[in-house]
Amino acid sequence: MVRIGIRLVPLLSVAAVLAVLAVAGCGSGSSTPDSKIANALGLEQKGGAYEMAGNPFCTVVQLLNDSGEVSSASDETGHQFAISGPKGKLGIVVRKPFAPSCERQAKDGLRKLERKAG
């Protein structure tokens, strides 16, 4: 019986490692690269931020690459606020004032990008 217990320990260890890896893989979600978000929204890098169509009233201060970042950024207040795609998988944080036309363009671009990502 001792031999069976000794043989089970390595198998249980391997099973535990696989379970941890599976959980970590499921929890991380998929992340969209900054370059894809910037291209989809027509963003140009200006210093430490981005601008849509070169408009200073359309300043993006952060790109949100997955649902976890979107969720944590949705609490933004003050001089910034978050805009996300309809599924909440991608988004951006923008600086106020943010032009309504740019907000519509951002929502449309995020919607299309989320649709492509699946």
WODAKA-V334734 format. One record per residue. N is the residue number from 1. RES is the residue in one small letter. OMEGA is omega in degrees with one decimal (none if undefined). NEAR is the number of other ideal C-beta (glycine too) atoms within 12 Angstrom. D_CENTER is the distance of its C-alpha to the mean C-alpha in Angstrom with 2 decimals. Layout:
n=<N:N>
res=<RES:RES>
omega=<OMEGA:OMEGA>
near=<NEAR:NEAR>
d_center=<D_CENTER:D_CENTER>
This chain:
n=<1:2:3:4:5:6:7:8:9:10:11:12:13:14:15:16:17:18:19:20:21:22:23:24:25:26:27:28:29:30:31:32:33:34:35:36:37:38:39:40:41:42:43:44:45:46:47:48:49:50:51:52:53:54:55:56:57:58:59:60:61:62:63:64:65:66:67:68:69:70:71:72:73:74:75:76:77:78:79:80:81:82:83:84:85:86:87:88:89:90:91:92:93:94:95:96:97:98:99:100:101:102:103:104:105:106:107:108:109:110:111:112:113:114:115:116:117:118>
res=<m:v:r:i:g:i:r:l:v:p:l:l:s:v:a:a:v:l:a:v:l:a:v:a:g:c:g:s:g:s:s:t:p:d:s:k:i:a:n:a:l:g:l:e:q:k:g:g:a:y:e:m:a:g:n:p:f:c:t:v:v:q:l:l:n:d:s:g:e:v:s:s:a:s:d:e:t:g:h:q:f:a:i:s:g:p:k:g:k:l:g:i:v:v:r:k:p:f:a:p:s:c:e:r:q:a:k:d:g:l:r:k:l:e:r:k:a:g>
omega=<177.8:179.5:178.7:178.6:179.6:179.2:180.0:-177.2:178.5:179.0:177.9:178.3:178.2:179.0:179.5:179.1:178.5:178.6:178.8:179.0:179.2:179.2:179.5:179.0:-179.6:-176.7:-174.4:-179.0:178.7:-177.9:179.2:-179.4:177.7:-176.3:178.9:178.9:-179.3:179.4:-178.2:-177.5:-179.3:-177.0:174.5:-178.7:177.7:-177.6:-179.5:-177.5:176.3:172.2:174.7:176.9:178.8:-177.4:179.6:175.9:177.4:-175.9:177.7:-176.8:-179.4:174.4:-177.3:-168.2:-179.7:-175.1:177.9:177.9:178.4:-179.0:-178.7:-179.4:-177.6:178.7:-178.8:176.5:178.3:-174.7:-178.6:171.3:-177.2:171.9:-179.1:173.5:-176.4:179.3:179.6:-179.0:-178.0:177.4:177.4:170.5:-175.7:179.0:175.1:-7.0:179.4:-174.1:178.6:179.3:177.9:177.6:177.5:179.8:179.6:-179.8:179.7:178.9:178.3:178.4:-179.4:-179.2:177.3:180.0:178.5:-177.8:178.0:none>
near=<7:8:8:9:11:12:13:15:14:12:14:14:14:14:14:15:14:14:14:14:14:13:12:12:12:11:13:15:22:20:19:32:16:23:15:22:38:28:19:32:37:22:32:19:18:19:11:11:23:33:28:35:21:15:25:20:19:33:32:44:29:29:36:36:32:28:25:20:28:32:18:18:28:20:13:25:11:10:13:22:25:32:39:36:31:18:22:23:28:45:41:44:33:39:29:20:16:31:21:15:15:31:27:17:26:41:27:21:35:38:24:22:34:29:16:19:23:11>
d_center=<51.13:49.94:49.15:46.91:44.99:44.54:43.24:40.75:39.13:37.51:36.36:34.83:33.11:31.60:30.53:28.92:26.95:25.79:24.79:22.72:20.96:20.36:18.91:16.61:15.46:14.91:13.08:10.44:8.94:7.81:5.50:6.23:8.46:9.05:12.31:11.33:9.57:12.62:15.03:14.04:14.53:17.47:16.39:18.89:18.44:21.02:21.49:18.50:16.83:16.49:18.84:18.91:22.26:23.63:23.93:23.88:23.29:19.91:18.25:14.50:14.06:10.37:7.41:4.07:2.14:1.99:5.12:6.41:5.14:6.03:9.02:10.18:10.07:12.02:15.01:15.35:18.99:21.60:21.03:17.32:15.32:11.93:11.74:9.48:10.30:12.99:11.28:8.58:5.89:4.76:6.64:8.82:11.31:14.78:18.23:21.10:23.10:20.74:22.82:22.70:22.90:19.75:17.95:19.28:18.31:14.65:14.53:16.41:14.30:11.01:13.28:14.71:11.65:10.46:14.14:14.38:11.58:13.59>
